[in-house]
Amino acid sequence: MNPTYTSQTCRCGHREKANRNGIRFRCQKCGYTLHADLNGAINIAKAISGFAA
């Protein structure tokens, strides 16, 4: 599992560098907000569990 960009990728699928600002994640497309590292961890968990799109 490559963790590259996981903390910049939204649950809606939008990935953009501007989505992450320090520890803050805010999707520029849908507005979803979360701690950036938690967002990355959720994306990794989805990928290794088979729930990723």
Secondary structure in CASP SS format (residue, H / E / C, confidence):
PFRMAT SS
TARGET T0000
AUTHOR 0000-0000-0000
METHOD secondary structure of the structure
MODEL  1
M C 1.00
N C 1.00
P C 1.00
T C 1.00
Y C 1.00
T H 1.00
S H 1.00
Q H 1.00
T E 1.00
C C 1.00
R C 1.00
C C 1.00
G C 1.00
H C 1.00
R E 1.00
E C 1.00
K H 1.00
A H 1.00
N H 1.00
R E 1.00
N E 1.00
G C 1.00
I C 1.00
R E 1.00
F E 1.00
R E 1.00
C C 1.00
Q C 1.00
K C 1.00
C C 1.00
G C 1.00
Y C 1.00
T E 1.00
L E 1.00
H E 1.00
A H 1.00
D H 1.00
L H 1.00
N H 1.00
G H 1.00
A H 1.00
I H 1.00
N H 1.00
I H 1.00
A H 1.00
K H 1.00
A H 1.00
I H 1.00
S H 1.00
G C 1.00
F C 1.00
A C 1.00
A C 1.00
END
